[in-house]
Amino acid sequence: MLFELELFGIAIGVGALGGMLGIGGGVFIIPILTVLLHVPIKLAIGASLVSVIATSSAAGAVYAGHGLTHSKLAMVLEIATTSGAIAGGLIATSMNERWLEGLFAGILIVTAFGMGRLKPDAESSGPTGRLDTSFLDPVSGARVRYGVRHLGIGMGASVAAGGLSGLLGIGGGVIKVPIMTLVMRIPLKAAVATSNFMIGVTAGTSAIIYFSRGYVTPYLAVPTALGVLIGAGIEPRVGRRVRSSAVKRIFEVVLVVFAAQMLWKALHG
């Protein structure tokens, strides 16, 4: 019972982080489970996928209610993401655990780098005539109008994001948010909201495969999902503003530390 309560408390914080950044929280919960709590990585991935579904359900609903989510774009990208998620899940369940740990360490480093490039004031270049939409900025109160650029690249990246979701249980937001902001030129607030809307479907596809192979266990999945659900539901209501660069720097340091620990575990067991 003490283990479950500890995991529940950790998951609340992870849910808030995942909802804020649109990445689902798996990049935090999996290293915590494997490195700190010594859970086998495939069981950790199974629990993470369930928690990503909870994150998407809570944070995604709030963001959509505030009009920040680009639902049409999400539906288009999710077609590509789902196909990648199926392939990734099938590969991961038969993959050596040390290879998974090493791959995850690499993804953490890439995520830290990508977060450093996301700028709160790097808005879109305006309407493009392709999937144009708008939202009311919760900070300034101004109406932000934008379109979508380089949709083909976004579709290709979504396949990769789905594959990572299936392989590593991270929802795919670590690829989707940077691609949507830096390549597709979508405002960061809208990209985070749209990612939160999508990651639940992606994770659900992969979770079916992990569940069928026996890697989703209630003693891990239930407290993780409940904690993440609470944390993800709190964050959009408390702080819909993009966090400061100082806070993002802290996240980057945490990710790099976890990456080093995961790589050590992969190399030395």
NUMIRO-656728 format. One line per 10 residues: number of its first residue (from 0); their letters; for each residue z, y, x of N, C-alpha, C. Coordinates in pm, whole numbers, plus 50000, padded with zeros to 5 digits. Layout:
BEGIN
NUM	A	Z Y X Z Y X Z Y X; ...
END
This chain:
BEGIN
0	MLFELELFGI	50000 49878 50083 50000 50000 50000 50000 50127 50086; 50073 50125 50199 50077 50240 50288 49939 50269 50344; 49865 50163 50379 49729 50179 50432 49640 50246 50328; 49648 50201 50202 49565 50257 50096 49598 50404 50070; 49729 50438 50074 49768 50578 50053 49720 50667 50168; 49730 50615 50289 49681 50689 50405 49531 50713 50394; 49458 50610 50356 49313 50621 50342 49278 50718 50229; 49354 50716 50121 49331 50806 50008 49345 50953 50050; 49451 50983 50127 49473 51119 50174 49362 51166 50267; 49320 51079 50358 49210 51113 50449 49082 51138 50371
10	AIGVGALGGM	49058 51057 50269 48934 51067 50192 48925 51199 50116; 49039 51256 50075 49036 51385 50006 48976 51492 50098; 49023 51495 50222 48967 51590 50318 48822 51564 50349; 48785 51438 50360 48646 51401 50388 48555 51444 50272; 48603 51427 50150 48524 51466 50034 48496 51615 50031; 48596 51695 50069 48577 51839 50073 48473 51878 50179; 48481 51814 50296 48385 51843 50402 48244 51801 50362; 48234 51681 50305 48103 51631 50266 48039 51716 50159; 48118 51761 50060 48065 51846 49955 48022 51981 50006; 48099 52036 50102 48069 52168 50156 47938 52169 50234
20	LGIGGGVFII	47911 52062 50308 47795 52057 50396 47677 51982 50336; 47697 51918 50220 47587 51845 50157 47548 51719 50229; 47641 51659 50305 47605 51543 50387 47674 51414 50341; 47755 51423 50235 47812 51302 50177 47943 51255 50234; 47980 51296 50354 48110 51258 50410 48111 51132 50493; 48000 51054 50490 47998 50929 50565 48009 50948 50714; 47959 51062 50766 47969 51086 50910 48113 51104 50955; 48203 51130 50860 48345 51142 50892 48421 51014 50859; 48396 50956 50741 48477 50843 50695 48452 50718 50777; 48328 50695 50822 48299 50573 50898 48367 50573 51035
30	PILTVLLHVP	48360 50681 51113 48436 50681 51240 48586 50668 51219; 48638 50731 51114 48782 50719 51086 48820 50574 51058; 48741 50507 50976 48770 50367 50943 48755 50276 51063; 48649 50294 51140 48622 50201 51251 48704 50231 51375; 48714 50359 51413 48782 50396 51537 48933 50405 51520; 48977 50473 51414 49120 50497 51397 49190 50384 51320; 49122 50327 51220 49186 50225 51135 49136 50084 51166; 49044 50071 51262 48998 49941 51314 48938 49851 51205; 48858 49910 51118 48788 49835 51014 48650 49798 51068; 48603 49674 51048 48467 49637 51090 48364 49733 51031
40	IKLAIGASLV	48263 49769 51109 48173 49876 51070 48094 49845 50942; 48059 49721 50918 47983 49690 50797 48068 49709 50672; 48197 49677 50680 48288 49704 50568 48308 49854 50551; 48313 49927 50665 48327 50072 50659 48204 50136 50593; 48086 50084 50625 47964 50136 50565 47964 50111 50414; 48006 49993 50374 48013 49962 50231 48104 50058 50157; 48223 50086 50215 48315 50180 50152 48258 50321 50152; 48191 50358 50261 48132 50491 50272 48025 50514 50166; 47942 50413 50142 47837 50428 50041 47895 50454 49903; 48004 50385 49870 48069 50409 49741 48125 50551 49736
50	SVIATSSAAG	48182 50598 49849 48238 50733 49853 48128 50839 49844; 48010 50810 49901 47898 50905 49892 47855 50921 49746; 47853 50812 49673 47820 50820 49530 47921 50910 49459; 48050 50896 49494 48154 50981 49434 48134 51127 49471; 48101 51153 49597 48077 51290 49642 47964 51354 49563; 47854 51282 49550 47739 51334 49479 47771 51360 49333; 47847 51270 49272 47880 51285 49130 47964 51409 49105; 48061 51435 49194 48151 51548 49175 48089 51680 49218; 48055 51690 49346 48001 51816 49398 47863 51847 49339; 47781 51744 49324 47647 51765 49271 47648 51822 49131
60	AVYAGHGLTH	47740 51773 49047 47748 51824 48910 47790 51970 48906; 47884 52008 48993 47930 52147 48997 47819 52240 49044; 47752 52201 49154 47644 52284 49206 47532 52299 49104; 47498 52191 49035 47392 52197 48934 47433 52289 48820; 47561 52286 48783 47610 52373 48678 47599 52520 48713; 47603 52552 48841 47590 52691 48886 47445 52729 48915; 47352 52637 48890 47211 52668 48904 47159 52670 49047; 47235 52612 49141 47193 52614 49281 47099 52498 49316; 47102 52391 49238 47025 52271 49269 46879 52285 49229; 46788 52248 49319 46645 52244 49288 46614 52102 49241
70	SKLAMVLEIA	46633 52078 49113 46625 51941 49060 46484 51883 49069; 46380 51964 49052 46244 51912 49061 46214 51863 49202; 46253 51942 49301 46232 51901 49440 46313 51774 49470; 46434 51766 49418 46518 51648 49441 46450 51522 49389; 46391 51531 49272 46324 51414 49214 46205 51370 49300; 46131 51467 49354 46016 51434 49438 46060 51367 49567; 46159 51426 49635 46205 51373 49762 46275 51238 49745; 46339 51217 49630 46416 51094 49612 46326 50972 49604; 46202 50989 49563 46108 50877 49560 46092 50819 49700; 46075 50908 49799 46060 50864 49938 46192 50811 49992
80	TTSGAIAGGL	46301 50878 49958 46432 50840 50012 46473 50700 49970; 46449 50666 49844 46491 50536 49791 46421 50421 49864; 46293 50438 49893 46220 50332 49965 46280 50310 50103; 46317 50418 50171 46381 50406 50301 46517 50342 50293; 46592 50373 50187 46727 50318 50171 46724 50167 50153; 46626 50116 50081 46615 49971 50061 46588 49902 50195; 46493 49957 50271 46460 49897 50401 46578 49903 50496; 46646 50018 50501 46760 50033 50590 46875 49940 50557; 46902 49921 50429 47010 49831 50388 46982 49687 50425; 46858 49645 50408 46822 49507 50441 46833 49481 50591
90	IATSMNERWL	46796 49581 50672 46804 49566 50818 46948 49565 50864; 47029 49657 50812 47165 49676 50862 47255 49556 50837; 47240 49491 50722 47331 49381 50689 47313 49260 50781; 47202 49255 50852 47181 49145 50947 47179 49193 51092; 47220 49316 51115 47215 49378 51247 47347 49359 51321; 47342 49347 51453 47462 49334 51534 47550 49459 51520; 47682 49437 51507 47772 49549 51481 47775 49649 51596; 47763 49602 51719 47765 49695 51832 47643 49786 51832; 47529 49733 51791 47410 49816 51780 47430 49923 51672; 47492 49884 51562 47521 49980 51455 47614 50091 51504
100	EGLFAGILIV	47716 50052 51579 47811 50151 51631 47744 50247 51728; 47658 50194 51815 47587 50279 51908 47491 50374 51838; 47420 50323 51736 47328 50406 51659 47404 50517 51587; 47520 50481 51533 47599 50580 51461 47647 50690 51555; 47685 50653 51678 47726 50754 51777 47613 50854 51802; 47491 50803 51814 47377 50891 51834 47354 50984 51716; 47370 50934 51595 47352 51016 51476 47456 51127 51469; 47580 51097 51510 47684 51199 51510 47648 51315 51602; 47593 51283 51718 47554 51387 51813 47440 51472 51756; 47341 51406 51696 47229 51478 51635 47279 51566 51521
110	TAFGMGRLKP	47374 51515 51442 47431 51593 51331 47500 51718 51382; 47579 51703 51489 47650 51817 51547 47550 51924 51592; 47440 51881 51653 47337 51975 51698 47271 52043 51578; 47241 51965 51475 47176 52021 51357 47263 52122 51285; 47394 52093 51276 47486 52187 51212 47490 52319 51287; 47479 52313 51420 47483 52435 51499 47364 52526 51472; 47254 52468 51428 47132 52547 51403 47127 52604 51262; 47213 52556 51171 47211 52607 51034 47277 52744 51029; 47206 52844 50984 47257 52981 50979 47280 53023 50834; 47399 53077 50802 47428 53119 50666 47329 53222 50612
120	DAESSGPTGR	47275 53309 50702 47188 53415 50655 47040 53382 50673; 47009 53258 50708 46870 53219 50728 46810 53176 50595; 46772 53274 50513 46720 53244 50382 46572 53209 50389; 46512 53176 50277 46372 53135 50274 46280 53254 50296; 46152 53223 50310 46053 53330 50326 45995 53372 50192; 46058 53333 50082 46015 53377 49949 45931 53275 49876; 45886 53309 49754 45804 53218 49674 45676 53178 49747; 45633 53055 49723 45512 53004 49789 45406 52958 49690; 45442 52952 49562 45351 52897 49462 45367 52747 49445; 45454 52685 49528 45478 52541 49520 45626 52518 49488
130	LDTSFLDPVS	45651 52467 49368 45787 52439 49323 45877 52563 49333; 45823 52680 49298 45902 52804 49303 46017 52797 49204; 46130 52851 49245 46247 52857 49157 46337 52970 49206; 46455 52983 49148 46548 53088 49188 46689 53047 49152; 46787 53116 49212 46927 53095 49177 47001 53226 49196; 47116 53237 49131 47200 53354 49143 47299 53331 49257; 47290 53410 49363 47377 53394 49479 47522 53421 49438; 47613 53323 49457 47752 53340 49414 47829 53441 49498; 47774 53477 49614 47842 53573 49702 47799 53716 49671; 47666 53739 49675 47615 53875 49657 47587 53910 49511
140	GARVRYGVRH	47569 53808 49428 47533 53833 49289 47385 53861 49269; 47306 53853 49377 47163 53881 49369 47085 53755 49332; 46970 53775 49267 46882 53665 49233 46795 53632 49353; 46802 53507 49403 46724 53464 49519 46607 53379 49470; 46485 53423 49499 46365 53350 49459 46301 53288 49582; 46261 53163 49571 46203 53094 49686 46111 52982 49640; 46027 52937 49733 45940 52823 49710 45961 52719 49818; 45877 52617 49818 45890 52505 49911 45772 52503 50005; 45800 52493 50134 45695 52482 50236 45699 52342 50299; 45587 52297 50350 45577 52172 50425 45639 52054 50349
150	LGIGMGASVA	45593 52036 50226 45647 51928 50142 45620 51791 50204; 45504 51774 50268 45472 51645 50330 45571 51606 50438; 45609 51704 50521 45710 51676 50624 45843 51640 50559; 45876 51711 50452 46000 51681 50380 46002 51540 50323; 45887 51494 50273 45877 51358 50221 45897 51256 50333; 45832 51280 50448 45849 51189 50561 45992 51184 50609; 46057 51301 50618 46196 51306 50661 46287 51235 50560; 46250 51240 50433 46331 51174 50330 46328 51023 50344; 46214 50968 50387 46209 50824 50414 46308 50788 50525; 46309 50871 50632 46404 50849 50742 46547 50865 50695
160	AGGLSGLLGI	46572 50963 50609 46706 50985 50557 46754 50866 50476; 46664 50809 50396 46698 50690 50320 46726 50572 50409; 46646 50558 50515 46672 50449 50609 46807 50461 50675; 46846 50583 50711 46979 50604 50771 47090 50575 50671; 47066 50608 50546 47166 50578 50444 47192 50429 50435; 47083 50352 50434 47099 50207 50428 47157 50149 50555; 47116 50202 50670 47165 50150 50798 47311 50185 50823; 47347 50311 50794 47476 50362 50839 47567 50413 50727; 47521 50410 50603 47608 50448 50492 47646 50594 50488; 47553 50684 50528 47588 50825 50538 47516 50911 50435
170	GGGVIKVPIM	47445 50852 50341 47386 50930 50233 47256 51000 50266; 47228 51023 50393 47103 51087 50433 47104 51237 50437; 47215 51299 50396 47222 51444 50396 47215 51507 50533; 47252 51430 50638 47248 51484 50774 47105 51515 50818; 47007 51452 50754 46867 51483 50781 46813 51581 50677; 46849 51560 50552 46791 51639 50444 46825 51787 50453; 46951 51819 50478 46989 51961 50481 46919 52037 50593; 46921 51989 50719 46846 52061 50823 46696 52071 50795; 46635 51963 50745 46491 51967 50718 46460 52067 50607; 46539 52067 50502 46512 52159 50391 46528 52304 50433
180	TLVMRIPLKA	46625 52334 50520 46648 52472 50560 46554 52516 50672; 46540 52434 50776 46466 52475 50894 46315 52455 50883; 46272 52356 50806 46129 52325 50795 46072 52366 50659; 46139 52328 50551 46089 52358 50418 46125 52499 50372; 46209 52567 50451 46245 52708 50430 46316 52732 50297; 46404 52640 50263 46486 52653 50143 46618 52718 50183; 46669 52813 50105 46798 52875 50138 46908 52770 50155; 47000 52795 50248 47101 52696 50282 47185 52655 50161; 47223 52750 50078 47304 52716 49960 47230 52619 49868; 47101 52646 49848 47022 52558 49762 46999 52423 49827
190	AVATSNFMIG	46983 52420 49959 46963 52293 50029 47086 52204 50019; 47204 52263 50039 47329 52186 50027 47346 52132 49886; 47319 52216 49786 47333 52173 49648 47234 52062 49613; 47109 52078 49657 47006 51978 49628 47036 51847 49700; 47085 51854 49822 47123 51733 49896 47234 51658 49823; 47336 51731 49777 47444 51667 49703 47394 51598 49577; 47294 51656 49515 47235 51597 49395 47165 51464 49427; 47103 51456 49545 47022 51339 49581 47100 51224 49642; 47204 51253 49722 47263 51150 49805 47328 51037 49724; 47370 51066 49602 47430 50961 49520 47330 50851 49485
200	VTAGTSAIIY	47208 50893 49450 47103 50795 49419 47068 50713 49542; 47056 50783 49656 47024 50715 49781 47131 50612 49817; 47256 50654 49812 47367 50565 49847 47379 50449 49749; 47352 50477 49622 47360 50372 49521 47261 50260 49548; 47141 50297 49592 47040 50197 49626 47087 50107 49740; 47142 50169 49846 47192 50091 49959 47316 50011 49924; 47402 50069 49839 47528 50002 49804 47503 49869 49733; 47396 49861 49656 47364 49735 49587 47342 49624 49689; 47272 49657 49797 47245 49556 49900 47374 49516 49970; 47457 49614 50008 47583 49583 50075 47677 49503 49984
210	FSRGYVTPYL	47679 49536 49856 47764 49463 49761 47719 49318 49749; 47589 49297 49745 47537 49160 49731 47568 49074 49853; 47589 49138 49969 47621 49066 50092 47772 49058 50117; 47854 49110 50025 47999 49100 50037 48064 49204 50125; 47996 49318 50151 48051 49420 50239 48115 49537 50164; 48126 49528 50032 48198 49629 49954 48327 49566 49904; 48441 49607 49963 48570 49547 49930 48657 49649 49856; 48723 49609 49747 48802 49704 49666 48914 49774 49743; 48982 49705 49835 49096 49768 49903 49054 49884 49992; 48927 49886 50033 48873 49999 50108 48797 50096 50017
220	AVPTALGVLI	48713 50044 49932 48623 50128 49853 48696 50211 49748; 48798 50153 49683 48865 50224 49574 48941 50347 49622; 49036 50335 49719 49106 50458 49763 49012 50558 49830; 48909 50510 49900 48814 50601 49963 48736 50678 49859; 48683 50609 49759 48603 50674 49656 48687 50772 49574; 48810 50733 49538 48895 50822 49458 48931 50948 49536; 48966 50931 49664 49001 51047 49745 48883 51141 49764; 48768 51084 49794 48647 51164 49813 48608 51234 49684; 48624 51166 49571 48591 51227 49441 48675 51351 49417; 48804 51343 49448 48892 51459 49431 48854 51572 49527
230	GAGIEPRVGR	48836 51537 49654 48800 51638 49753 48668 51705 49726; 48567 51627 49687 48435 51681 49660 48434 51769 49536; 48520 51736 49440 48528 51818 49319 48600 51949 49342; 48693 51951 49437 48769 52073 49466 48684 52174 49540; 48608 52129 49641 48541 52221 49733 48445 52320 49668; 48352 52277 49581 48259 52376 49526 48327 52482 49441; 48439 52447 49376 48510 52544 49292 48591 52642 49376; 48646 52593 49486 48730 52679 49570 48645 52766 49662; 48540 52709 49719 48460 52786 49816 48314 52756 49809; 48240 52821 49719 48096 52802 49713 48025 52885 49819
240	RVRSSAVKRI	48099 52968 49892 48038 53047 49998 48016 52959 50120; 47912 52988 50193 47886 52916 50316 47995 52949 50417; 48050 52849 50481 48162 52871 50571 48119 52943 50699; 48214 53001 50768 48187 53078 50888 48142 52989 51002; 48081 53053 51102 48034 52979 51219 48150 52916 51295; 48267 52979 51290 48384 52923 51360 48423 52788 51301; 48417 52777 51168 48451 52650 51104 48348 52544 51138; 48221 52582 51140 48117 52487 51176 48133 52438 51319; 48178 52527 51407 48201 52486 51546 48309 52379 51554; 48412 52393 51472 48518 52291 51469 48460 52157 51427
250	FEVVLVVFAA	48375 52158 51325 48313 52034 51279 48228 51972 51390; 48156 52057 51463 48073 52007 51571 48157 51935 51677; 48271 51995 51712 48359 51934 51812 48411 51800 51762; 48453 51795 51636 48503 51671 51578 48397 51562 51581; 48273 51598 51546 48164 51500 51546 48136 51447 51686; 48139 51535 51785 48114 51491 51922 48224 51399 51970; 48349 51429 51935 48462 51343 51974 48447 51205 51911; 48415 51203 51781 48394 51075 51714 48276 50999 51776; 48171 51071 51814 48054 51008 51875 48093 50939 52005; 48173 51007 52087 48217 50949 52214 48300 50823 52190
260	QMLWKALHG	48388 50828 52089 48472 50712 52059 48389 50594 52006; 48291 50625 51919 48206 50519 51866 48122 50457 51976; 48071 50539 52067 47990 50486 52177 48074 50398 52269; 48197 50441 52297 48288 50358 52378 48313 50224 52312; 48334 50226 52181 48360 50104 52105 48237 50013 52108; 48118 50073 52098 47996 49993 52102 47975 49926 52237; 48010 49998 52342 47987 49946 52478 48093 49848 52523; 48218 49869 52476 48330 49789 52528 48395 49700 52421; 48358 49717 52296 48412 49631 52192 48555 49662 52154
END
